[in-house]
Amino acid sequence: MNKKQPGMAGILATSILMLSTAQAAPPEWPVITRQDVEFAAHTLASKHIGAVAGHLHVAEALKNGLPVALAEAAAARDEQDYLRTISRFIYGFGDPHTGINLQLKRTGWTGLVIDRVDGQFKVIWSEKNWPYPLPAQGATVQSCDGVWLGTYLQTKVMPYQSHAPEYASSVSEAARNMMFERGLGLAPQRCVFKLADGRVQEFALPMQALQDSGSISEKHILEVRKNYVALARDVGVYPLGKSMHWVGMPSFGVKDGGKAYEKVYASLEKLKQDKWIIFDLRGNGGGDSSWGTRALAALFGESYSDQLSSMGGYAKFMVASKESIAWAKNYAADPNFAASKTVFEKMIPKLEAALAAGKHTALVSGDDRQNPQTLLAALGSKPAGPRIAAVIDRNCFSSCMNFLQQIKAIPGNAILGESTLGYSPYGEIDRFKLPSERGYIYIPAAYYLVAEAAREPFVPGIPYTGNMADDSKLMAWVEGILQSMK
């Protein structure tokens, strides 16, 4: 007996059912995670200047981190496992020049911000109108999810941040970030606090999804962060006491073609009789260091500033690759990097020649036979002009450190504020999209020869123990310190 064949409607219904079933099938997280980890490892090994040049802290991180990441990839069961695995692998290099952007946004908050204050973990912000009871600002955190908070941070939070654990501010940075949700699930469920009246109380800390407005919103969180995340004043020159001026340098990654910095240089040329010029470098994560060097040229002339610029890197190598050549061409054409256009243009033929010769790296500027101590000893006498001070914090990084090295070479300088992260001798960042298209990794292609050791933090000669984000108190303190110096 012939079976009745399904009509067109039946075929269509069956096809839709099959399609919806296929669409609903869970992603193969072990496969996705492994392919992204393997891609990242291969790209790091072949494109990261530290790996290509055989630098210990890069080669070891790659060798030791990859087997762990592959084992975690095999056990990945959901998106959070994926995010944790790839993030832990990349952040294991402990250098913000080597990173990953997974396009993660803040999606939740517990209503608290924690920080390390005088050796203890304190509540530095507590929302007053919150759906659940919270400890008040000033309470001390004793433990979270059954362990001391320091241990919780080390095991649960710090593996997923670029602030390597050996630096003074790294635990603080982890504590500040732990109460927010970004897809990694790092926040504790419950914590025990010692309150102002001496009572010890446990609080449940359910995560609240962010809303479009109100106290549980991204806009409000950004306002809260201004209370504890330091950022230099806007690019400009500000009077500070008698014969002193404060220069805001929040970033060297300009967006206006350098117009604001050009105004700074014009002002500085008129302030050569000042006693002190203070460069505010809080939160300056880098960009083009020449914006800083040109400020010194405005004060002391180009001849002296040219000598100082070598203190931030007396020779520079880059990976000889098509990507490096394309990178140099792109930056040479970028109007926001016009001040360094000729520098980028000079790199291109050197990179092309090295690539054609089959070399892995190319010396694109300077002389690697030089010695930093010899260069410093040969530095000419400081021209007449003001003394130079710099205010730094944990987020002065990359080109900010380059500029800081120049300032440190000027006799009579003063470095104030908070210790930085470890110095990274790398730069010239390029992006590589992950196979899963869930984001990209970014990797440095250049290596600078300098006096500082790789990963060595810059420690201020005069440390500040107050809140680095409080402009008025910080500036008053700096003024008092500098006025007292002979």
C-alpha positions as a printed Julia matrix, in Angstrom:
486×3 Matrix{Float64}:
  0.0    0.0    0.0
  1.3    3.35  -0.99
  1.92   5.75   1.88
  0.42   9.19   1.56
  3.13  11.7    0.7
  3.23  14.93   2.73
  1.92  18.0    0.99
  3.78  21.3    0.58
  2.35  22.61   3.85
  3.67  19.58   5.69
  7.1   19.88   4.12
  7.24  23.57   5.05
  6.17  22.86   8.62
  8.79  20.13   8.95
 11.5   22.41   7.53
 10.6   25.21   9.95
 10.7   22.76  12.86
 14.11  21.48  11.79
 15.41  25.03  11.35
 14.15  26.16  14.74
 15.69  23.08  16.35
 19.03  23.82  14.69
 18.88  27.46  15.73
 18.09  26.47  19.31
 21.0   24.06  19.51
 23.51  25.25  22.09
 26.85  26.53  20.79
 29.7   24.05  20.92
 31.57  25.95  23.61
 34.6   23.64  23.83
 35.15  24.03  20.07
 34.6   27.8   20.08
 36.82  28.3   23.11
 39.61  26.11  21.79
 39.73  27.78  18.37
 39.95  31.24  19.91
 42.62  30.16  22.41
 44.69  28.48  19.69
 44.34  31.51  17.41
 45.38  33.84  20.23
 48.38  31.66  21.09
 49.55  31.43  17.46
 49.1   35.17  16.95
 50.96  36.0   20.14
 53.82  33.67  19.21
 54.22  35.17  15.74
 53.17  38.82  16.16
 53.99  39.85  19.75
 57.43  41.49  19.67
 58.24  40.03  23.1
 57.54  36.49  21.93
 59.36  36.98  18.62
 62.38  38.43  20.43
 62.3   35.69  23.11
 61.65  37.91  26.13
 61.35  35.76  29.26
 58.18  37.24  30.77
 56.3   36.8   27.48
 57.67  33.41  26.44
 57.04  31.89  29.88
 53.5   33.26  30.09
 52.75  31.73  26.69
 54.37  28.38  27.5
 52.73  28.04  30.91
 49.37  29.59  30.1
 48.47  27.71  26.92
 48.15  24.17  28.39
 45.91  25.5   31.17
 43.76  27.43  28.7
 43.36  24.4   26.44
 42.35  22.23  29.4
 39.79  24.83  30.46
 38.53  25.09  26.87
 37.84  21.35  26.79
 35.64  21.76  29.88
 33.78  24.88  28.7
 30.03  24.48  29.05
 28.63  27.96  28.53
 29.48  31.5   27.5
 30.82  32.41  30.92
 33.29  29.53  30.77
 34.41  30.82  27.37
 34.83  34.38  28.62
 36.78  33.29  31.68
 39.09  30.96  29.75
 40.11  33.38  27.0
 40.33  36.31  29.45
 42.5   34.43  31.95
 44.85  33.35  29.15
 45.35  36.85  27.75
 45.57  38.63  31.11
 48.13  36.07  32.22
 50.71  38.14  30.32
 50.31  40.86  32.97
 50.81  43.72  30.52
 47.98  46.07  29.45
 49.62  46.32  26.02
 48.55  42.7   25.55
 44.8   42.5   25.95
 41.43  41.39  24.74
 38.23  43.23  23.93
 35.2   40.96  24.18
 32.82  43.91  23.97
 31.68  43.24  27.52
 29.49  45.89  29.07
 28.57  46.46  32.68
 25.22  44.74  33.18
 24.78  44.63  36.95
 25.84  46.05  40.31
 25.51  45.1   43.96
 25.34  48.75  45.09
 28.77  48.73  46.78
 32.31  49.74  45.86
 35.18  48.25  47.87
 38.79  49.44  48.06
 41.93  48.7   50.02
 42.51  51.53  52.48
 45.39  51.54  54.98
 45.8   47.77  54.69
 42.1   46.98  55.16
 39.24  46.46  52.74
 36.69  49.22  53.16
 33.34  50.16  51.68
 34.09  53.43  49.87
 30.64  53.74  48.32
 27.27  52.4   49.41
 23.99  53.23  47.72
 21.45  54.57  50.2
 18.28  53.81  48.23
 18.91  50.2   47.24
 16.43  47.32  46.93
 18.33  45.36  49.6
 20.06  46.35  52.88
 23.71  47.35  52.47
 26.51  48.18  54.91
 27.24  51.88  55.22
 30.26  53.61  53.72
 33.3   53.05  55.95
 32.43  49.48  56.95
 35.3   46.98  56.86
 34.99  43.84  54.73
 36.11  40.75  56.62
 35.23  37.92  54.24
 33.24  37.05  51.14
 31.71  33.65  50.33
 33.52  32.12  53.29
 37.09  33.35  52.74
 39.1   36.47  53.6
 38.55  39.06  50.91
 42.24  39.17  49.92
 42.13  35.46  49.1
 38.82  35.87  47.27
 40.3   38.61  45.1
 43.46  36.64  44.33
 41.59  33.52  43.24
 38.36  34.89  41.82
 39.02  38.38  40.44
 42.68  39.12  39.75
 43.17  36.42  37.06
 40.8   38.45  34.88
 42.46  41.87  35.02
 45.51  43.36  33.33
 46.9   44.7   36.63
 49.38  41.92  37.46
 49.33  40.85  41.13
 52.83  42.07  42.01
 51.99  45.79  41.96
 50.98  47.96  44.9
 47.63  49.0   43.42
 46.58  45.66  41.92
 44.6   44.35  44.89
 42.93  47.74  45.19
 41.98  47.64  41.51
 40.48  44.17  41.89
 38.49  45.24  44.95
 37.09  48.26  43.11
 35.86  46.09  40.25
 34.54  43.05  42.09
 31.01  44.26  42.79
 30.08  44.8   39.13
 28.9   42.24  36.58
 30.44  42.14  33.1
 29.74  38.56  32.12
 32.52  36.9   34.13
 30.57  36.28  37.35
 33.23  37.62  39.72
 31.04  39.2   42.41
 30.5   37.37  45.71
 27.08  36.23  46.87
 27.53  37.26  50.51
 30.08  39.21  52.55
 30.72  39.77  56.24
 31.31  43.36  57.36
 32.43  45.03  60.56
 30.22  48.09  61.0
 31.04  51.48  62.51
 29.5   50.52  65.87
 31.65  47.4   66.11
 28.95  44.9   65.16
 29.77  42.17  62.67
 27.03  41.45  60.16
 26.64  39.36  57.03
 24.87  40.86  54.03
 23.46  39.1   50.99
 24.55  40.91  47.83
 22.18  39.98  45.0
 23.22  41.41  41.66
 20.85  44.06  40.31
 20.47  44.41  36.55
 21.29  47.89  35.27
 18.39  50.11  34.28
 18.16  53.05  31.91
 18.09  55.63  34.71
 18.25  56.06  38.47
 20.73  54.66  40.98
 21.01  51.32  39.16
 22.18  52.76  35.84
 25.42  53.09  33.9
 25.14  56.87  33.99
 25.0   56.86  37.79
 27.89  54.4   38.07
 30.08  56.64  35.91
 29.35  59.51  38.3
 30.19  57.32  41.3
 33.51  56.31  39.72
 34.59  59.94  39.56
 34.91  59.78  43.35
 37.71  57.21  43.27
 39.09  56.83  39.71
 41.68  59.56  39.14
 41.89  61.48  35.88
 44.02  64.52  35.16
 42.33  67.83  34.59
 41.39  68.65  31.01
 44.25  69.49  28.66
 45.2   73.01  29.67
 47.32  75.21  31.94
 46.0   76.22  35.37
 47.55  78.63  37.91
 48.6   77.04  41.19
 49.94  79.28  43.93
 52.84  81.66  43.52
 54.96  81.09  40.4
 53.46  77.65  39.71
 51.27  76.25  36.96
 49.44  72.93  36.7
 49.27  71.29  33.26
 46.47  68.81  32.62
 47.51  65.84  30.45
 44.78  63.18  30.82
 45.78  61.38  27.6
 48.19  61.51  24.68
 45.56  59.92  22.44
 44.21  63.17  21.03
 40.87  63.49  19.24
 41.07  67.13  18.14
 44.18  67.01  15.99
 46.19  68.37  18.92
 44.51  71.79  19.1
 44.25  71.75  22.91
 47.91  70.79  23.28
 48.99  73.52  20.85
 47.37  76.04  23.2
 49.28  74.48  26.11
 52.61  74.93  24.3
 51.83  78.57  23.55
 51.08  79.16  27.23
 54.19  77.33  28.44
 56.45  79.46  26.25
 55.34  82.43  28.38
 55.98  80.66  31.7
 59.74  80.1   31.52
 60.19  82.3   34.59
 57.94  80.13  36.77
 59.41  78.32  39.73
 57.5   75.08  39.03
 55.54  73.5   36.17
 53.52  70.47  37.29
 52.43  67.91  34.7
 49.27  66.1   35.81
 49.5   62.6   34.31
 46.79  60.84  36.32
 44.93  58.29  34.24
 47.04  58.96  31.14
 47.06  55.57  29.44
 49.21  56.63  26.51
 48.95  57.65  22.88
 51.67  59.66  21.13
 54.36  60.67  23.64
 55.47  63.54  21.41
 52.6   65.6   22.84
 54.49  65.49  26.13
 57.94  66.02  24.61
 56.74  69.15  22.84
 55.72  70.63  26.19
 59.33  70.31  27.32
 60.45  71.88  24.03
 58.19  74.86  24.74
 59.94  75.35  28.08
 63.55  74.45  27.27
 63.93  74.46  23.49
 63.97  71.68  20.91
 67.66  70.87  21.25
 67.27  69.88  24.91
 63.88  68.16  24.4
 65.35  66.08  21.54
 68.0   64.78  23.93
 65.35  64.06  26.56
 63.22  62.1   24.09
 65.92  59.41  23.88
 65.38  58.73  27.6
 61.96  57.31  26.69
 63.54  54.87  24.24
 66.97  55.16  22.62
 66.24  52.4   20.1
 63.11  50.75  18.78
 62.53  47.36  17.18
 59.36  46.15  15.46
 58.14  42.8   14.2
 58.9   42.63  10.47
 55.48  41.76   9.08
 52.8   42.91   6.66
 50.7   43.91   9.66
 53.45  46.19  11.01
 53.84  47.88   7.63
 50.08  48.43   7.33
 50.03  49.76  10.9
 52.76  52.33  10.15
 51.0   53.48   6.99
 47.69  53.92   8.81
 49.22  56.04  11.57
 51.22  58.11   9.1
 47.9   59.07   7.5
 46.07  59.77  10.8
 45.72  63.55  11.44
 45.67  62.95  15.19
 49.25  61.65  14.89
 50.44  64.36  12.51
 53.23  65.36  14.91
 54.83  61.93  14.36
 54.01  61.52  10.66
 57.64  61.57   9.52
 58.58  59.07  12.23
 56.03  56.58  10.92
 57.04  57.21   7.31
 60.69  56.43   8.1
 59.68  53.09   9.64
 58.02  51.77   6.49
 61.08  51.17   4.23
 63.0   49.64   7.14
 60.16  47.21   7.85
 59.8   46.38   4.15
 63.54  45.71   3.8
 63.62  43.46   6.88
 60.58  41.51   5.7
 62.09  41.04   2.23
 65.32  39.79   3.82
 63.43  37.21   5.88
 64.23  38.86   9.22
 61.84  38.53  12.16
 62.45  42.04  13.53
 63.64  45.4   12.24
 65.47  48.23  13.98
 63.24  51.13  12.96
 64.83  53.95  14.97
 67.8   54.75  17.18
 70.99  52.83  17.85
 70.8   49.61  19.87
 74.54  49.87  20.62
 73.91  52.87  22.85
 73.9   52.69  26.63
 71.23  54.54  28.65
 73.69  55.55  31.38
 76.06  56.98  28.78
 73.21  58.9   27.15
 72.14  60.33  30.49
 75.7   61.36  31.33
 76.0   63.05  27.94
 72.75  65.0   28.38
 73.45  68.7   28.07
 72.96  71.15  30.92
 69.36  72.06  31.64
 68.55  75.44  30.07
 67.22  78.19  32.3
 63.59  77.65  33.16
 61.21  76.23  35.77
 61.68  73.07  37.76
 59.51  70.19  36.59
 57.17  68.03  38.66
 54.92  65.17  37.59
 51.87  63.76  39.36
 51.37  60.07  38.53
 48.98  57.32  39.52
 48.32  53.62  38.87
 46.94  54.33  35.4
 49.88  56.3   34.0
 50.96  53.81  31.36
 52.61  53.36  27.97
 53.48  56.75  26.41
 52.79  58.38  29.75
 55.72  56.38  31.11
 57.82  57.43  28.12
 57.19  61.07  29.02
 57.83  60.33  32.68
 61.26  58.91  31.79
 62.07  62.19  30.05
 61.01  64.19  33.12
 63.09  61.98  35.4
 66.2   62.88  33.38
 65.75  66.61  34.11
 67.79  67.73  37.15
 65.77  68.89  40.15
 62.58  67.08  39.15
 59.91  65.91  41.6
 57.66  62.88  41.07
 54.59  62.8   43.3
 51.47  60.67  43.69
 50.87  56.92  43.46
 53.0   54.07  42.09
 52.27  53.02  38.54
 51.84  49.59  37.06
 54.98  47.88  35.85
 56.76  49.51  32.94
 56.02  47.88  29.61
 58.84  48.24  27.05
 56.3   47.57  24.31
 54.07  49.64  22.08
 52.58  50.11  18.61
 49.45  48.05  19.18
 47.67  46.09  16.46
 44.32  44.28  16.61
 43.48  40.73  15.51
 39.87  39.58  15.27
 39.06  36.27  16.98
 37.76  33.42  14.75
 34.51  33.36  16.73
 34.05  37.06  15.9
 33.24  37.64  19.57
 35.93  40.31  19.87
 39.6   40.86  19.21
 42.98  40.61  20.88
 45.48  43.45  20.76
 49.22  42.87  20.67
 52.31  45.11  20.7
 54.55  45.02  17.64
 57.32  47.28  18.97
 59.98  47.04  21.66
 61.87  50.02  23.13
 65.33  49.89  24.67
 65.36  51.95  27.87
 67.04  52.09  31.27
 64.03  50.7   33.17
 63.6   46.96  33.56
 60.56  45.35  31.98
 57.65  45.28  34.44
 59.38  47.67  36.88
 56.87  50.16  38.36
 57.57  53.87  38.64
 57.5   54.79  42.31
 56.98  58.45  43.26
 59.73  60.07  45.26
 56.99  61.76  47.29
 53.99  59.43  47.73
 50.47  60.75  48.28
 48.28  58.77  50.69
 45.04  60.63  50.05
 42.41  60.17  47.36
 44.1   60.64  43.99
 40.72  61.5   42.44
 40.13  64.53  44.7
 41.56  67.39  42.62
 41.34  70.16  45.19
 43.0   68.27  48.05
 45.67  66.77  45.8
 46.55  70.09  44.2
 46.73  71.84  47.57
 49.03  69.1   48.87
 51.3   69.32  45.8
 51.49  73.1   46.13
 52.5   72.82  49.78
 55.14  70.17  49.07
 56.73  72.09  46.2
 56.68  75.42  48.04
 58.66  73.77  50.85
 61.32  72.38  48.5
 64.51  74.37  48.04
